[in-house]
């Protein structure tokens, strides 16, 4: 998705080097493939983190969630763990979902909204 987004910017007449690509995934294989994909497509400086997005979001500024103009999370249909370890619990202002049965989708959607610049929504 990040590569396609960058290509879209370029094809639309924008500067693909003037975009910051960030991602986070909890699967080491997917993380490795993503990092390799960035190299193969000549993308330098992409910030791809390996960690559970809901438990420990890694894109931060001054101790807070980093804000983005555009946000997208494609790792849907996953289980998640709820507990004291979860950082930035204020992201989930519309409530919590059951932690079993692949109920992470609403939680990830709330994370995406929490990571948007205030003017973006």
Order of alpha helices (4+ residues) and beta strands (2+ residues): alpha-beta-alpha-beta-beta-beta-alpha
